[in-house]
Amino acid sequence: MKKKSYILMLLAAGVMAACGQKQDQGQETEQSREEAKAPSEIVIQLTEENQDTEGVLPLETVPAEAPTQERGNPSFGDGSIPDQTFEVELSEYDGKVMFVPFAPSNGRPDFHMEIIQNGNVLIDIPGYVPEGLSGEIFTSLDAVSFYDVNYDGFTDLVLIETYGNTSFAAVYYGFDKQAEEDYDRRFYSQSQLSEAITREAPALTVSGIRELMSGGKRNGQFADYREAYKAAATLCRLEGSGGIKYDLIYFDQDQIPELAADLAGYYTSLYTYENGSVHVLMDKWGYGAMGNAGYEYAPGKNSMRNYNTDYAGAILHTTYLTKNSSHALETVARIDFYNFDDVNQNGIPDEDEMGSMGLYGKSYLNGREATDEECGAWDVGGYEFIRGILSFEELTARLRST
């Protein structure tokens, strides 16, 4: 990275616009109450060694008579919070957007956020409030940060808010901008993760949250897979309700293991590491219900297999997946075995077809009829179920010893 320096002159006491570090999936910035108490004239020298505030674009130098939260920012309407309004680049959108938070006002009695581009509101994000503070009054938005919290490649939001006299963290997971359905294009609040961070962070600041979750490291800066997997396992622990177990497995052909995190009978996550970064291969993939038997892998062969049944076993789906060069699992083969004679070709075992159950079978490979030999060619053999066997403490001990 080329070394950069920025000079930011702030002339208004108590109001501060921040610049943040542009990363592969987004940027981050922090605005804290401690910063708001700084002298009225501040010069900040931002260098490669001070990256927490590089890259997010400030609105402009704030004049001495800047609008207060009560008066609102005339550019964005009643209740907008100017000192936490930023121009940013988020993975969810093409081009720069404005992140604009709003305090409760006469127009709307709850805290919320808007993403605005070219004067259009792209999305309205409702505010998250912990259950125990639902009766408290919004006091302040103390910090905002934009970065990929859960390693899925999409920019997430991290806020620090105060209601009454109580401050807390609020995390919102971002979304894939390629999502086809509108209901998938949302920033989803993570209540359990937010509560755990609030409870465990050494300091309720963005840097304190980063210290808790990744030892202060950004994704891409991990020294090795041990550091990366400790951070990923910490995320799983903070997200989970207890009972999550871990394992180090060799999924592909390289000498670096993958990290599995499993809540037995419910879901499995899988992470891989390369060149300082951790990537999520499976993000809470469910199993144990609706005919899903779980996920198997062939050690060292880059092959995953999943069995899933419909109609009490009348149809068996076998899916094979591999890890591609983009650090994602892709389906390479899907085999649908019909254990009945589907006379009318509607894909459903109708009542008059049930008599053929177990007496008839036909396989379809990626949608076309196929022989047993063609289907069997995808089975590399030696599959084992992905299961967690280590507690968080046992995993971190193993990571230290390897």
N, C-alpha and C positions, 0 to 999 in steps of 0.2 A: 504494500500500500504506500502511495506517495504521501509524504508528510505534509499536512496542511495546517495553516494557522488562520484563525478568524479573530477579528476584533469586534466585540459587541458592546456598544455604549448604551447603557440603560439610564435614563434620566428621571424615571418616576419611582419614588420609594414605594415598595409594596407591590409593584407590578413588574413582571419579568417574562420575556419571551425567550424560549429555549431553542437551541439547535441540537440535534441528536445524530447519532452514528447510523449511517445508511448501511443496512445489512442485506444479505441475499433476499430475505423475505420481508423486510420492512425496516423501520427505524425506531429509535427510542428517544424519549426525552423525559426529564423529571422536573417538576416545579413544586418545591416544598415550602412549607410555612417558614422554615428557617431561612430560605433564600429571600422570602418576602420581607424579612426583617433587616435586610442588608442596607447599607447606606444608599443615599439617593443618587450618587454617581458611582457607577461600577464599570470597570473595564475587565473583561474576561478574556484571557489568552487561551484559546483552545488549540491543543496540539495533539499529535498521535498518542501521547501518553495520557491525555485527558479526553477519552472518547465517549463518555456517557452523554455528552451534549453536542455531538457533531452530526449534522446532516438534516435534522428537521428544520424546516424553514420558518422563521419568525414572521408574524404578520407585518411588523414594522417597528421602528423605534417608538416607544410609547410616550406621548407628550405629558407634560406635568399635570394637565387637567384631564387625564384619561377618565373615561366613564367608569363608574363603580359598578359592582355586581348589581346593586339595587337599581341603578339607572339603566343598566343594560348597555350593550354595544349596539349603536345605531345600525351597524352593517348587518346584523343578524337578528335583531328583534329583541323584545322585552325578555329579560332574564338571562341572556347570553353571558357567558363568563369569559371576558376578553383575555385574561392572563393565562387561561388554559385552552385557548383556541389556537390551532396550529395548521399550517399547510404542510401536508405530508404525502408521501407515496406509499400506498398500501397494496399488497399483493392482490387484493380483491377487486381492484379497479385499474383501468388504464389511465395513466396520467395522474397529475397532482389533484388532491382533493382537500377540502377544508374539514377538519374535525372541530365541531362546535358543540360544547356542552351548555346546557341551560339549567339554571337554578329554578326552583319553583317560583311561579309568578301568577299574576291574575289570569293570564291566558291559559296556563296549564299548571296545576298544583303539584306536579311531581318533577323530580330531577330526571333529565333525559339527555340524550346526545343525538346529534344529526351529522351525517356525512353529506357534504354539499359539494357539487361540482358545476361550475359555470352557472351558478344561481339556482340549480335544481337540487332538491333534497333527494338523494339517492336512497337513503335508509334512515329510519328513526329507530334509535336504540333505547328501549326502556331502561331505567336505572335499576340496579340490584340493591336491595336493602336487606341485611340479615334479619331473620325473624324476630330476634330480640330487640331490634331497634325500629320496628315498624311504626311505633308510636312517637318516635323522636322527630324533631324538625331538622331539615337539611341545614348544615352550618357552612360547609365549604368543600370544594374539590381541591385537594392539596397537591396531587401529582398525577401525571399521565405518562404512560410509556407505551411504545408500539414495537413489538417484536414477536417472533415465533416462539411462544412459550412451550408448546407441546411437540415441537419438531416435525410437524406435518407439512411444512412448507407454506403455510398461510399466516399472515400477520394477525396477531392477537392484540387485545387491549388490556392493559393493566392500569387500574386506577387506585388511588388512595383517597378516601372520602371521610368526612366527619359529619355525623348526625348527633345533635346534642353535644355532649362532651366526649363522644366515643369515635375513634378513628378505626377504619378497617380497610382491607384490600378487596378489590373487586376485579375479577378476571373474566374476560369475555373471549371465547374462542372464535376465530375468524372462519371463513368458508372458502370453498373452491369457486372461483368466479365462473368456471365452466358448468356449474350446477344448472340443470335444465329446469328444475321446479323452483318457483318463487319461494316456497317455504323452506328450501335449503339455503337460500341466500339471506342468512341472518347471522348476527353476532350473538352467540349463545352464552349467557351468564353461567359461570361454574361455581355454584354455591358452596359445594363441599370443599373444592380446592381453595376458594376464597377464604373460607372460615379457617382452614388448616394453615394457610399462609399467615393470616392475621394472628393466629395463636402462636406460631412457631418462629416467625421471622425475628432475627436478632434486633432489628430496628425496622419500624414501619415506614421505610423509604424504598424507592425503587432499587437502590443499591443493596439495601438490606434484604429485599426479596430475592434479588439475583444471587446474593451470598447464600441464602438458604437453599435455593433450588439447584444451583450449579457451581457453588464455590466461587461465584463472581465471574465465571467464564461464560463468554458468548459461544454459541454453537459455531464451530469452525476454529475455535481456539483451544480445544481440548488437546492435551499432550499425547494422549493415547486412548484406547478403547476403555481402559479402566476408569479414567476420569469421566468419560462420556457416559458410560453405563451407570456409574453412580448417580449422575445427574438424572438420567432417564428413570432409574429405579426410584429416586427421590420423588420425581413427578408422579409416578404410579402410586407410591405410598401416600402422598398428599391427596391425590384424587380419590383413593379407594376408601372403603369403609372397614378395612381390616380383612385379613384372610388371604391377601394376595401373596403368592409364592413366586419365586424366580428360578431361572436356570440359565446356564451358559451352554449353548448348543452350537455345533458346527453345521450350519445349513448349506453353505456353498463350498466352493473348492479352496478358498484361501485359508490362511492360518489364523485368522481373527474370528473369534466366536461371535454369535449373535446373542442378544439378550431376550429371553422370553419372560413375560410377566403374565401370570395366570390366576384368575379367580375361579377356582374349580367349579365346573358345571355351569358357568355363566359366560365368561369371555376370556380371550387370549390376546395379548399384544406382543409384537415382535419388533426389535430394533436392530439395526446394523450400523457399523462404523466404517468410515473411510476418511482419511486425510483431515483429521481434526474435527470431523462433524459426525453427529449421530442422526440417523434417518429412521423414520417409522415405517415399517413394512406392514404391520397389522395394528390397527388402532381399535382395541376393544371389539374384536370380531366375536360375535356371540355363538354359543353352541350349547348343547344339552337340552334343547327344546326344539319343537317343530321339525323333528326328524334329523337335526344336525348332530352328527356323532362326534365332531371335534376335528382337529387338524393334525395331520401326520406329516413328518418330513423324513427324507432319506438322507442320513448324515453324509455330508460332503458331496452330495450329488445335485444340489440346487433344484430339488423337486419337492413340492408340497402336494398332499392329496387330501381331499375332503369328501366324505360320504354324506349324502343328504337324501332323505326319502319323503315321498308324498303319498297320500292315500293309503296309510298303514302299510307301506312297503310295496304297494303296487307299482310304483315308479321309483327307481333308484338313480340318483344323480351322482356321478363321480367327476370331480373337478381336479385338474392338475394345474399347478401354478409354478412359475419360476421367478427369480429375482432378475430384473433387467438392469441395464446400465444406468437408468435414472433412479436407482434405489427404490424401486417399487415392485410389488408382486403383480404379475400379469398372468391372466388365464391363457394357457396354451392348448388345453383340450378339455372339452366337456362331453361326457358320455351319459346318455340317458337310456336306461334299460327299462323296457316295458315288460312287466311280468304278467301280462294278460294280452289278449287279442283285441286290439283297439280297432274294431271293425269299422266304425264310422270316422276314424282318424281325427277325433276331437281332443285327444290328449288326456281324456278323463275315463276312468273305469266305470262305465255305466252299469246299471243293474243287470242288464242282459248279457254283459261281458264278464261278470264276476266269476262265472263258472269256469272260465279259462285260466284263472289264477293258478300259477305254479305249473301249468301244463304248456305254457307258451312263453316265448321270450324273444325280444327283438331289441337290438342296440342301435343307437344313433350317435354318431361321432360328429360333434360340431354341426348338428342339424341334418346330417345325411345318414342313411342306413349304412351300417358298417359291420364287418365280420368280427368275430372274437379276436382274431389275430391282429387286426388293425387297432382295436381298442387296447389290447394287451401290450402293444408296443410302447405305450406311454408309461407303463408301470416299470420303474427302474429297480424295484425291490428294496427290501430292508427298511421299510417304513416304521417309524416310532411316533407315538403320540407326543405332541408338545405339551408338557406338563410342568408346573412349578414344583420344585422340591426344596427350595431354600427360603428361609425367612430373609427379610431385608438385612438384618444384622449378619446372617450367615453369608449372604451374597457379598456384602461389603468386605467381610473378612477374606473371602475367596479372592476378590479382586485385588486386595492388598498383597496376597500371597502368590499371585500368578505373575 
